[in-house]
Amino acid sequence: MAGTRRYDLFVYDQESLVNAGLEQIVRDEVRNERMGGGRQHNGRRPRSAHTPWRSDAIDRLARDGLLPSIYFLFSRAGCDDAVKQCMNAGLKLTSQSERVTIRAAALEATQNLPPGDLAALGYEEWLAGLERGISAHHAGLLPLFKEVVEDLFQQGLLKVVFATETLALGINMPARSVVLEKLVKWNGEMHVNLTPGEYTQLTGRAGRRGIDIEGHGVVLWHPGLDPRALAGLASTRTYPLKSSFQPSYNMAVNLVSRIGHHAAREILETSFAQFQADRSVVGLATSLRKHEDALEGYREAMQCHLGDFEEYAQIREDANRREKDLTRDAAGQRREAAFTSLRALRVGDIFIIPGGRRSGPVVVLDPGSSNPRDEPRPMVLTADRQVRRISTVEITAPVEAIAKIRIPKGFNARNAQSRRDLAASLRDLTADLSHERTRRKSSGDDAEVLEMRARIRHHPCHGCSDREQHARWAERYMRAKREIRDLEQRVEGRTSSIGRRFDQVCEVLSELGYLTNSGGTAKITPPGKMLMGLYTESDLLAGQCLREGTWRGLSAPELAGAVSAIVYESRRSEDDESPRLPGGAVREALREMAAIWGMVHDAEARHGLSITRPLDAGFVWAMHRWASGATLQSILDSTDLTAGDFVRWTRQVIDVLGQVSVALESDDPMRFTAYEAVDAINRGVIAYTSQLE
């Protein structure tokens, strides 16, 4: 859709030919940009005249009889903003009778929720959108609200749902049309183009069985849209399946317990994941043969009548590699020294960022993690009032505190006046201070390099008049040898890779005492039997916490908070402030858990694994408060959590607490604490959600 006009992507009856009208729009946009109409303002490309407004696009779909529609956006905030925009535009897509039915359905579904929770959830705003036939649908929405949206949409009462891509996975919400505002999404790290499989998954929601003859996928025009690239997305018909299966610790102890290590390994090697890995070896083997054939040709081409040029070329390569290693080692030493200096900084220390775009004096607001395994990321205030976390990429040499400033009690980094006052003090203190950039020390002449350079000068081939021509062939020869070694390693790595990973998992379990080897046969130990009941993603970490007694003696709210740290995965960026934590026993438990994670991480590293993710304390305070009886309103107001996220993570904490209670002995006091924690958590909107499940 460009403007308020819909264009067919392909010429009728010629699915390989893109509509000429769309290509004309591309030419018009290019011409406009060349004439100055496409200049960027504030770093952003101006809105194209062909890009329809959301309300206009929906109005056009309504007039064309293409509602109900799923309008895909790739952010939760974008979905919520779209609903507000349509409301503000006065869009109303339902009849009076439909509005009555919608209100009755919403009231019936939410009648058991406490009024205070409804207010915290923005119920009235949500209901107002429903009555107009408009709603959002994403993971941040309360599960009960999502169920109401899905039910009303299936009945045809809701006309437009603004949704994230998760709606396209496993939810029965067929529509007459599907709208894609852009063909680019944020994957958590960067903006990436939609793949053909993702495009088909999203647009495949268009067309209701038994109602519509065909569905309509509508892509809104936006700057940079390439109709030919869109045609490629729309015309792709086959998509590769890729297995993500990997053996886990819980899976390993259960398999070994039931059928033994050898039989378990054989079963895993018949998995689809191993089939895919083995199939990929065929292509690698073909490439390996081609490189071996080329190697012989390069060897003949580099022959020298004065001596063994392969030997000469190898000495040259060894010397170059040694020099690169020395340079890298020196850089590593400087980096480690920089890390050490960053870890030594304390609140109020002033230091200089020596170079780069962000050079200048800064004052430390938060030194960051005290765990020596974590990368130091102190939060600082710059002289121009910016609060950010220092990236270790910026600090290439050690830094030191050149002065110290007292941070006012109750300083709030989010308050503009507080930042302004502190930045002014920083500028005053550093105005007369000078600093010199640390010079990098030369590593000097390395004896090994000098010896190899001497061998090069005295080699017979060094005096050959065609030496550099031979050297070019030798470079190709050496490169081919490296590629052959790499291909051989990749072939070896993919053959029986699932079985080898299972062996590595079992080795970690044996080292930590969950498995034992008796007469060449792996056996489950008592800790291994406990681990059989822990199927959370951080199963081994949870098992170690139980074995070490880390959670023993905690109250129910404290246990709930501590357990949340192995469950929760935050959406925070690294520049955000350290999470708020309750005091007392919870903090001590978290410190012990961090040490246990470090031990597990080291054990995994010794066996070539990296399975257990680090702790995330971003949900601890909210979980502790909820288990202590706080209201939903107070928690949502004091955190960045949405209602849907709060319910989802709380349900997962309840799940892990249930696993913990089962894993413990029947008379263990901590088992009753886990039961008590579940009872304290499973109330209000959480309890009502669990009843629906």
C-alpha positions in Angstrom: 0.0 0.0 0.0 1.4 3.4 -1.1 -0.5 6.4 0.1 -4.0 5.1 0.3 -3.8 3.0 -2.8 -3.3 -0.8 -2.8 -1.0 -2.2 -5.5 -0.7 -5.8 -6.5 2.9 -6.9 -6.1 3.0 -9.0 -9.3 1.5 -8.4 -12.7 -1.7 -10.4 -13.0 -0.9 -14.0 -14.4 2.8 -13.2 -14.4 4.1 -13.9 -10.9 7.7 -13.3 -11.8 7.0 -9.7 -13.0 6.9 -6.9 -10.4 4.1 -4.3 -10.8 5.5 -1.4 -12.9 3.5 1.0 -10.7 5.7 0.1 -7.7 8.9 0.5 -9.7 7.7 3.9 -10.8 7.3 4.9 -7.1 10.9 3.9 -6.5 12.1 6.1 -9.3 10.0 9.0 -8.0 11.5 8.6 -4.5 15.1 8.5 -5.9 14.4 11.6 -8.0 12.9 13.4 -5.0 15.9 12.5 -2.8 18.4 13.8 -5.5 16.5 17.1 -5.7 16.9 17.6 -1.9 13.5 16.4 -0.8 15.1 13.4 0.9 17.5 15.2 3.2 17.8 13.9 6.7 16.6 16.0 9.6 18.0 15.2 13.1 19.7 12.1 11.7 16.4 10.7 10.4 15.2 10.2 6.9 12.0 12.3 6.3 8.7 10.5 6.0 7.8 9.6 2.4 4.6 11.0 0.9 3.9 7.4 -0.2 4.0 6.1 3.4 0.4 5.8 4.7 -0.5 6.8 8.3 -1.7 3.8 10.4 -5.3 5.2 10.7 -5.5 5.9 7.0 -4.2 2.4 6.1 -6.8 0.8 8.4 -9.6 3.0 7.0 -8.6 1.9 3.5 -8.7 -1.8 4.5 -12.2 -1.2 6.1 -13.5 0.4 2.9 -12.1 -2.5 0.8 -13.7 -5.1 3.1 -10.3 -6.5 4.3 -11.0 -6.5 8.0 -10.4 -8.1 10.5 -6.7 -7.5 10.1 -3.5 -8.3 12.1 -1.2 -5.3 11.9 2.4 -6.6 12.7 4.8 -4.3 14.4 8.1 -5.5 15.9 8.0 -3.8 19.4 5.6 -3.9 22.3 5.8 -0.1 22.7 5.0 0.3 19.0 1.8 -1.8 19.4 0.6 0.2 22.4 1.4 3.5 20.6 -0.5 2.4 17.5 -3.6 1.8 19.6 -3.4 5.2 21.1 -2.8 6.8 17.7 -5.9 5.2 16.3 -7.9 6.2 19.3 -6.7 9.8 19.0 -7.6 9.7 15.3 -11.2 8.9 16.2 -11.1 5.5 14.5 -14.2 3.5 15.4 -14.7 0.1 13.6 -17.5 -1.5 15.5 -21.3 -1.2 15.5 -23.4 -0.4 18.6 -24.4 -4.0 19.0 -20.8 -5.2 18.7 -19.7 -2.7 21.3 -22.3 -4.1 23.8 -21.2 -7.6 23.1 -17.5 -6.7 23.5 -18.1 -4.9 26.8 -20.1 -7.8 28.2 -17.3 -10.3 27.2 -14.6 -8.2 28.8 -16.6 -7.7 32.0 -17.3 -11.4 32.4 -13.7 -12.3 31.8 -12.3 -9.9 34.4 -15.1 -10.0 37.1 -12.9 -12.0 39.5 -9.9 -9.6 39.4 -9.5 -7.2 42.3 -10.4 -3.6 41.4 -6.9 -2.4 42.5 -5.3 -4.8 40.0 -7.6 -3.7 37.2 -6.6 -0.1 37.8 -2.9 -1.0 37.7 -3.4 -2.9 34.5 -5.0 0.1 32.6 -8.3 -1.8 32.3 -10.4 1.2 31.3 -8.1 2.3 28.4 -7.9 -1.3 27.2 -11.7 -1.7 27.3 -12.1 1.6 25.4 -9.9 0.3 22.6 -11.8 -3.0 22.5 -15.1 -1.3 22.1 -13.7 0.5 19.1 -12.5 -2.8 17.6 -8.9 -2.1 18.2 -6.3 -3.8 20.6 -2.7 -4.6 21.1 -1.4 -8.2 21.5 2.1 -8.9 22.8 4.0 -10.6 25.6 3.8 -7.6 27.9 0.0 -7.8 28.0 -1.7 -9.7 30.8 -2.4 -13.3 29.7 -6.1 -12.9 30.6 -6.3 -9.7 28.4 -4.6 -11.6 25.6 -7.2 -14.4 25.8 -10.0 -11.9 25.6 -8.4 -10.3 22.6 -8.0 -13.6 20.9 -11.6 -14.7 21.6 -13.1 -11.5 20.3 -10.9 -11.5 17.2 -11.9 -15.1 16.4 -15.6 -14.0 16.7 -14.9 -11.1 14.3 -15.8 -8.5 16.9 -12.3 -7.1 17.0 -11.3 -5.6 13.7 -7.6 -4.7 14.1 -5.0 -6.2 16.4 -1.6 -4.5 16.6 0.7 -7.4 17.3 4.4 -8.5 17.6 5.6 -11.5 15.7 4.9 -13.9 18.6 1.3 -13.8 17.6 2.2 -15.7 14.4 3.5 -18.6 16.4 0.9 -21.2 17.6 -2.1 -18.9 18.2 -5.4 -19.5 16.3 -6.2 -16.0 15.1 -6.8 -16.1 11.3 -7.5 -12.7 9.7 -8.8 -11.5 6.4 -5.7 -9.5 5.9 -2.2 -9.0 7.5 -0.3 -5.7 7.5 3.5 -5.4 7.7 4.6 -1.9 8.4 8.2 -2.7 7.7 10.3 -5.6 6.4 13.0 -5.0 9.1 12.9 -6.0 12.7 15.1 -5.7 15.8 16.5 -9.1 16.9 17.8 -7.9 20.3 21.2 -6.9 18.9 20.6 -5.1 15.6 18.0 -4.4 12.9 17.8 -7.3 10.4 15.7 -8.0 7.4 12.8 -10.5 7.6 13.7 -13.9 6.1 11.4 -15.6 3.6 10.3 -18.0 6.3 9.4 -15.2 8.7 7.6 -13.3 6.0 5.5 -16.4 5.1 4.9 -17.2 8.8 3.5 -13.6 9.3 1.5 -13.3 6.1 0.2 -16.9 6.4 -2.2 -15.6 9.0 -4.2 -14.0 6.2 -7.3 -15.9 5.1 -9.9 -17.6 7.3 -10.7 -21.2 6.5 -14.3 -21.6 5.4 -14.9 -17.8 5.2 -12.3 -16.2 2.8 -11.5 -17.4 -0.7 -8.0 -15.8 -0.3 -6.0 -13.9 2.2 -4.3 -10.5 1.7 -0.8 -9.6 2.8 -0.4 -5.8 2.8 3.1 -4.3 3.0 3.0 -0.5 3.7 5.3 1.6 1.6 8.3 3.0 3.5 11.6 4.6 2.5 14.1 2.1 1.2 11.5 -0.5 0.2 12.6 -2.5 -2.8 9.7 -4.2 -4.6 12.0 -6.8 -6.2 13.4 -7.8 -2.8 9.8 -8.0 -1.5 8.9 -10.2 -4.5 11.8 -12.5 -3.5 10.4 -12.8 0.0 6.9 -13.5 -1.3 7.9 -16.0 -3.9 10.2 -18.3 -1.8 8.4 -21.6 -1.2 11.0 -23.8 0.6 12.6 -23.0 4.0 15.3 -25.0 5.7 14.5 -26.5 9.2 17.3 -26.1 11.7 17.4 -28.1 14.9 18.3 -26.3 18.1 18.4 -29.5 20.2 21.2 -29.8 22.7 21.6 -32.2 25.7 21.1 -30.6 29.1 22.2 -31.6 32.6 18.7 -32.7 33.6 18.3 -34.7 30.4 21.7 -36.4 31.0 21.0 -37.6 34.5 17.5 -38.8 33.5 18.8 -40.7 30.5 21.8 -42.3 32.4 19.4 -43.3 35.2 16.9 -45.0 32.8 19.0 -46.6 30.1 22.7 -45.9 30.8 25.3 -43.7 29.2 26.1 -45.9 26.2 22.5 -46.4 25.1 21.7 -42.8 25.7 24.6 -41.7 23.5 23.4 -44.0 20.7 19.9 -42.6 20.9 21.1 -39.0 20.8 23.2 -39.7 17.7 20.0 -40.7 15.9 18.5 -37.3 16.5 17.5 -34.8 13.8 20.2 -32.4 15.0 22.9 -35.1 14.4 21.4 -35.9 11.0 21.7 -32.3 10.0 25.3 -32.1 11.3 26.2 -35.3 9.4 24.5 -34.1 6.2 26.5 -30.8 6.3 29.8 -32.9 6.3 29.1 -34.0 2.7 29.6 -30.4 1.5 32.7 -29.9 3.6 34.3 -33.1 2.3 33.7 -31.9 -1.3 35.3 -28.6 -0.5 38.2 -30.4 1.2 39.0 -32.4 -2.0 39.0 -29.2 -4.1 41.5 -27.5 -1.7 43.7 -30.6 -1.8 43.8 -30.6 -5.6 44.6 -26.9 -5.6 47.4 -27.4 -3.1 49.3 -29.6 -5.5 49.1 -27.0 -8.2 50.4 -24.3 -5.8 53.3 -26.5 -4.7 54.5 -27.0 -8.3 54.1 -23.3 -9.1 56.3 -22.1 -6.2 59.3 -24.4 -7.0 62.7 -22.6 -6.9 65.9 -23.9 -8.5 68.0 -22.5 -5.6 66.4 -24.6 -2.8 63.3 -25.6 -0.9 61.0 -22.7 -1.2 58.3 -24.3 0.9 60.8 -24.3 3.8 61.7 -20.7 3.1 58.0 -19.7 3.0 57.3 -21.5 6.2 60.0 -19.6 8.0 58.6 -16.3 6.7 55.1 -17.2 7.9 56.4 -18.3 11.3 58.2 -15.0 11.7 55.1 -13.0 10.8 52.9 -15.0 13.1 55.3 -14.5 16.0 55.3 -10.8 15.5 51.5 -10.7 15.4 51.4 -12.8 18.6 53.7 -10.4 20.4 51.6 -7.5 19.3 48.4 -9.3 20.4 49.9 -10.3 23.8 51.0 -6.7 24.5 47.5 -5.5 23.7 46.1 -8.1 26.0 48.4 -7.0 28.8 47.3 -3.4 28.3 43.7 -4.5 28.3 44.1 -6.5 31.5 45.8 -3.5 33.2 42.9 -1.3 32.0 40.4 -3.7 33.5 42.3 -3.8 36.8 42.3 0.0 37.0 38.6 0.2 36.3 37.8 -2.3 39.0 39.8 -0.2 41.5 37.6 2.9 40.9 35.2 3.9 43.7 32.1 6.2 43.9 33.2 9.8 43.5 36.5 9.1 41.8 37.3 11.4 38.8 39.3 10.1 36.0 40.0 10.9 32.4 38.8 9.0 29.3 42.1 9.6 27.3 41.0 9.5 23.7 38.2 9.1 21.2 34.9 10.8 20.6 34.0 10.7 24.3 37.3 11.8 25.8 37.4 14.0 28.9 36.8 13.9 32.6 34.1 11.8 34.2 33.0 11.0 37.8 32.1 7.5 39.0 28.5 7.1 40.1 28.4 3.3 40.3 31.6 1.1 40.1 29.6 -1.8 38.7 29.8 -5.5 39.5 32.3 -6.5 42.2 32.6 -10.0 40.8 36.1 -10.3 39.3 34.7 -12.5 36.6 32.5 -9.7 35.2 33.7 -7.1 32.8 34.2 -3.8 34.7 31.5 -1.4 33.5 31.4 1.7 35.8 28.5 4.1 35.5 29.8 7.7 35.1 28.6 11.2 34.7 30.5 13.2 32.0 31.2 17.0 32.0 28.3 17.5 29.5 25.8 15.9 32.0 25.6 12.5 30.2 25.1 9.4 32.4 26.4 6.2 30.8 28.3 3.0 31.5 31.9 3.0 30.3 32.7 0.4 27.7 36.0 -1.4 28.1 36.5 -0.8 24.3 37.0 2.9 25.2 39.7 2.3 27.8 42.8 0.9 26.0 45.3 1.8 28.8 45.1 1.9 32.6 43.3 4.9 34.2 43.7 6.4 37.6 41.7 8.7 39.9 43.0 12.3 39.5 40.6 13.7 42.1 37.6 12.8 44.2 34.2 14.5 44.6 31.5 13.8 47.1 28.3 12.5 45.5 25.4 14.2 47.2 23.2 11.9 49.4 20.1 10.9 47.5 21.7 11.8 44.1 19.3 10.8 41.3 20.9 10.2 38.0 17.6 10.6 36.2 17.0 14.1 37.6 18.3 16.7 35.2 19.0 19.3 37.9 21.1 16.8 39.9 23.1 15.9 36.8 23.6 19.6 36.0 24.9 20.5 39.5 27.3 17.5 39.7 28.6 18.1 36.2 29.3 21.7 37.1 31.3 20.6 40.1 33.2 18.1 37.9 34.1 20.9 35.4 35.3 23.2 38.2 37.5 20.5 39.7 39.1 19.4 36.5 39.5 22.8 34.8 43.2 23.3 35.9 44.2 19.6 35.9 46.4 18.4 33.1 47.0 14.8 32.0 49.3 13.0 29.7 48.2 10.0 27.6 50.0 6.8 28.7 52.6 5.8 26.2 52.6 2.3 25.1 55.8 0.5 26.0 57.7 -1.1 23.2 58.1 -4.9 23.5 61.7 -4.6 22.2 63.4 -7.0 19.8 62.3 -10.6 20.4 65.1 -13.1 20.2 63.0 -15.7 18.4 62.0 -13.2 15.7 65.6 -12.1 15.3 66.7 -15.7 14.9 64.0 -16.4 12.2 64.8 -13.2 10.3 68.5 -14.3 10.2 67.5 -17.7 8.8 65.4 -16.0 6.1 68.4 -13.8 5.0 70.8 -16.8 4.9 68.3 -19.2 3.1 69.4 -20.0 -0.5 66.0 -19.0 -1.9 66.3 -15.5 -0.4 68.7 -14.5 -3.3 66.4 -15.8 -6.1 65.5 -13.1 -8.7 62.0 -14.6 -8.9 61.6 -14.8 -5.1 58.5 -12.6 -4.8 56.8 -14.4 -7.6 57.4 -17.7 -5.9 56.3 -16.0 -2.6 52.9 -15.2 -4.1 52.3 -18.8 -5.0 53.6 -19.8 -1.6 51.1 -17.5 0.1 48.3 -19.3 -1.8 49.8 -22.6 -0.8 50.0 -21.7 2.9 46.5 -20.3 2.8 45.2 -23.5 1.2 47.0 -25.6 3.9 45.3 -23.5 6.6 41.9 -23.9 5.0 42.4 -27.7 4.7 43.3 -27.9 8.4 40.2 -25.8 9.2 37.9 -28.0 7.0 39.4 -31.2 8.6 38.6 -29.9 12.0 35.1 -28.9 11.0 34.4 -32.4 9.6 35.8 -33.9 12.8 33.7 -31.5 14.9 30.4 -32.2 13.2 30.8 -36.0 13.1 29.0 -37.4 16.2 28.8 -33.8 17.6 25.7 -34.4 19.7 27.2 -37.5 21.2 30.4 -35.6 22.1 28.4 -32.8 23.7 26.5 -35.4 25.8 29.9 -36.8 26.9 31.0 -33.3 27.9 27.8 -32.7 29.9 28.4 -36.0 31.7 32.0 -35.1 32.4 30.9 -31.9 34.1 28.3 -33.9 36.1 31.0 -36.4 37.1 33.4 -33.7 38.2 30.7 -32.1 40.4 29.5 -35.3 41.9 26.2 -35.9 40.1 27.5 -39.0 38.3 30.0 -41.6 39.3 31.9 -44.2 37.3 31.7 -47.7 38.7 33.4 -50.5 36.8 33.3 -48.4 33.6 29.5 -47.7 34.0 28.1 -44.3 34.8 25.8 -44.3 37.8 23.6 -41.6 39.4 24.6 -40.3 42.8 22.1 -38.9 45.4 22.7 -35.4 44.1 22.1 -36.7 40.6 18.7 -38.1 41.7 17.9 -34.6 43.1 18.9 -33.1 39.8 16.5 -35.4 37.9 13.6 -33.3 39.3 15.1 -29.9 38.3 14.3 -29.1 34.7 14.7 -25.4 34.8 17.1 -23.9 32.2 19.6 -23.3 35.0 19.1 -26.8 36.4 22.7 -27.4 37.4 23.0 -24.0 39.2 19.8 -24.7 41.1 21.1 -28.1 42.1 24.3 -26.7 43.4 22.5 -24.0 45.4 20.4 -26.8 47.0 23.6 -28.9 47.7 25.5 -25.9 49.2 22.5 -24.9 51.4 22.6 -21.4 49.8 18.8 -21.0 50.2 18.5 -22.7 53.6 17.3 -20.4 56.4 15.7 -17.9 54.0 12.1 -16.8 54.6 9.4 -17.4 52.0 9.8 -13.9 50.4 13.6 -14.2 50.5 13.5 -17.6 48.9 11.2 -16.4 46.1 13.5 -13.4 45.4 16.6 -15.6 45.3 15.1 -18.2 43.0 14.0 -15.4 40.6 17.7 -14.7 39.9 18.1 -18.0 38.1 14.8 -17.7 36.2 14.6 -14.1 35.1 16.2 -12.7 31.9 16.0 -8.9 31.7 15.3 -6.7 28.7 17.6 -4.0 30.2 20.5 -2.6 28.3 23.9 -2.8 29.8 23.8 1.0 30.3 21.0 0.7 32.8 21.6 1.2 36.5 22.3 -1.8 38.8 19.0 -3.4 39.8 17.4 -2.5 43.1 17.8 -5.3 45.8 16.3 -6.0 49.2 18.8 -6.1 52.0 19.7 -8.7 54.5 19.7 -12.5 53.8 18.7 -12.1 50.1 21.9 -10.1 49.3 24.1 -12.7 51.0 22.3 -15.5 49.2 22.9 -13.7 45.9 26.6 -13.3 46.6 26.8 -17.1 47.3 24.8 -17.9 44.2 27.2 -15.7 42.1 30.2 -17.7 43.5 28.5 -21.0 42.7 27.7 -19.8 39.2 31.4 -18.9 38.8 32.4 -22.5 39.9 29.9 -24.0 37.5 31.1 -21.8 34.7 34.7 -22.8 35.3 33.8 -26.5 35.3 32.0 -26.1 32.0 34.9 -24.2 30.5 37.3 -27.0 31.5 35.2 -29.4 29.4 34.5 -27.0 26.4 31.0 -26.0 27.4 29.1 -22.8 28.1 25.6 -23.7 29.1 24.6 -22.0 32.4 23.8 -18.4 31.9 24.8 -15.8 34.5 22.4 -14.7 37.3 20.0 -11.8 36.6 18.9 -9.9 39.7 16.5 -7.7 37.8 13.4 -9.4 39.2 14.6 -10.0 42.8 13.2 -6.8 44.4 9.8 -7.1 42.6 9.5 -10.8 43.5 10.5 -10.2 47.2 8.0 -7.3 47.4 5.1 -9.3 45.9 5.8 -12.3 48.1 5.7 -9.9 51.1 2.2 -8.7 50.2 2.8 -5.6 48.1 0.1 -4.5 45.6 0.4 -5.0 41.9 0.1 -1.2 41.4 3.0 -0.5 43.7 5.3 -3.0 41.9 4.4 -1.9 38.4 4.8 1.8 39.3 8.3 1.3 40.8 9.7 -1.0 38.0 9.9 -1.1 34.3 7.9 -4.4 34.2 4.7 -4.7 32.2 1.8 -6.7 33.6 2.4 -9.5 31.2 6.1 -9.8 32.0 5.4 -9.7 35.7 2.8 -12.5 35.5 5.0 -14.6 33.2 8.1 -14.4 35.3 6.2 -15.0 38.5 4.6 -18.1 37.1 8.1 -19.4 36.2 9.3 -18.7 39.7 6.4 -20.7 41.1 7.3 -23.5 38.7 10.9 -23.6 39.9 9.8 -23.4 43.6 7.6 -26.4 42.8 10.6 -28.3 41.4 12.7 -27.4 44.4 10.0 -28.7 46.8 9.9 -32.0 44.9 13.7 -32.4 44.7 14.1 -32.1 48.5 13.5 -34.8 51.1 9.9 -35.0 52.4 10.9 -33.8 55.9 13.3 -31.0 54.8 12.2 -27.7 56.4 13.1 -25.8 53.3 10.5 -27.8 51.4 7.8 -26.2 53.5 9.4 -22.8 52.9 9.1 -23.4 49.2 5.4 -24.3 49.7 4.9 -21.1 51.7 6.6 -19.0 49.0 4.3 -20.5 46.4 1.2 -19.6 48.5 2.5 -16.1 49.1 3.1 -15.5 45.4 0.1 -17.3 43.9 -2.5 -14.6 44.7 -4.5 -11.9 42.9 -3.9 -11.7 39.2 -1.3 -14.5 39.4 -3.8 -17.0 41.0 -6.5 -16.1 38.5 -4.1 -16.7 35.6 -3.1 -20.1 37.0 -6.8 -21.1 37.2 -7.2 -20.4 33.5 -4.2 -22.6 32.7 
